[in-house]
Amino acid sequence: MAQILVIDDNEQFRDVIREMLSRAGYDVLVASDGKKGTNLYREKKPDLVITDVIMPEKDGAEVIFDLKKEFPDIKIIVMSGGGKGDAQDYLDSITLYSNVKHAFKKPFAMDELIKAVKEEIGS
């Protein structure tokens, strides 16, 4: 069973994603901020990371760049609801500079996320 790490500071949103991925047959780990998520990835090395962009402690861009530096083959999906700017601007910048293939602007359809997960981990 593939393991997925979800990093998001919004507990309700994180729980919804965890539930949907669990129902789809994945083992799901969660972290409430980028610092905890980065440490959890280093410890467990899950098959995929799904991270929010705007978070306390360490934002999603830092998570992506730090983990890609250490683990070049890591698979990551990024999502954002925006912050001070437009969510799509954040996502476009991150995908351009990090080679992340899937980016979602919140809110998004869960079936689209599941489809992206399957493309990333090949199941």
C-alpha positions in Angstrom: 0.0 0.0 0.0 1.4 3.4 -1.0 2.0 5.9 1.7 1.2 9.6 1.3 2.2 12.5 3.5 -0.3 15.4 3.6 1.1 18.7 4.9 -1.5 21.4 5.6 -2.0 23.8 8.5 -5.8 23.7 8.0 -6.9 20.8 10.2 -10.3 20.4 8.6 -9.0 20.4 5.1 -6.2 18.0 6.1 -8.7 15.6 7.6 -10.9 15.7 4.5 -7.9 14.8 2.3 -6.7 12.1 4.7 -10.2 10.6 4.7 -10.5 10.6 0.9 -7.1 9.2 0.3 -7.7 6.5 3.0 -10.9 5.5 1.3 -9.0 5.3 -2.0 -6.7 2.7 -0.4 -3.7 4.8 0.6 -1.8 4.9 4.0 -1.9 8.5 5.0 0.4 10.5 7.2 -0.3 14.1 8.2 1.6 17.1 9.4 0.3 20.5 10.5 3.2 22.6 9.2 6.1 22.4 6.8 8.7 21.9 9.5 6.9 18.8 10.9 6.2 17.6 7.4 9.8 17.8 6.3 10.9 15.9 9.4 8.2 13.3 9.0 9.3 12.8 5.3 12.9 12.2 6.4 11.8 9.7 9.0 9.2 7.7 7.0 10.0 8.4 3.3 6.5 8.1 2.0 5.8 7.5 -1.7 4.2 11.0 -2.3 3.9 14.4 -0.5 0.9 16.6 -0.9 1.7 20.0 0.6 -0.1 23.3 1.0 1.9 26.5 0.2 1.0 29.1 2.8 1.8 27.6 6.3 3.5 28.7 9.5 7.0 27.5 10.5 8.0 26.5 7.0 6.0 27.2 3.9 5.3 24.7 1.1 7.8 26.2 -1.3 10.6 25.7 1.3 9.4 22.2 1.9 9.5 21.4 -1.8 12.9 22.9 -2.4 14.5 21.4 0.7 13.2 17.9 0.1 14.0 18.0 -3.6 17.6 19.0 -2.8 17.9 16.0 -0.4 15.7 13.6 -2.4 15.8 14.5 -6.1 13.3 11.8 -7.1 10.6 12.8 -4.5 7.1 13.0 -5.8 5.1 16.1 -4.8 1.7 17.6 -5.4 1.2 21.2 -4.3 -2.0 23.0 -3.4 -2.8 26.5 -2.3 -5.8 28.6 -1.3 -3.7 31.8 -1.6 -2.7 34.2 1.0 -1.8 37.8 0.4 -1.6 37.1 -3.3 -3.5 34.9 -5.8 -3.2 31.2 -5.2 -2.5 30.5 -8.9 0.5 32.9 -8.9 2.0 30.9 -6.0 1.3 27.6 -7.8 2.7 28.8 -11.1 5.9 30.0 -9.6 6.4 26.8 -7.6 5.7 24.5 -10.5 8.0 26.5 -12.8 11.0 26.4 -10.5 10.6 23.0 -8.8 9.4 20.7 -11.6 6.3 19.7 -9.6 3.8 18.3 -12.2 0.5 18.7 -10.3 -0.7 21.9 -8.6 -4.2 22.5 -7.3 -5.9 25.8 -6.4 -8.2 25.3 -3.3 -11.0 24.4 -3.4 -10.6 21.6 -5.9 -12.4 18.4 -6.8 -11.2 15.4 -4.7 -11.5 13.1 -7.8 -8.9 15.3 -9.6 -6.6 15.0 -6.6 -7.0 11.2 -6.6 -6.3 11.1 -10.3 -3.1 13.1 -9.8 -2.0 10.8 -7.0 -2.5 7.8 -9.2 -0.4 9.4 -11.9 2.4 10.2 -9.5 2.7 6.9 -7.8 1.6 4.7 -10.7 -1.4 2.9 -9.0 
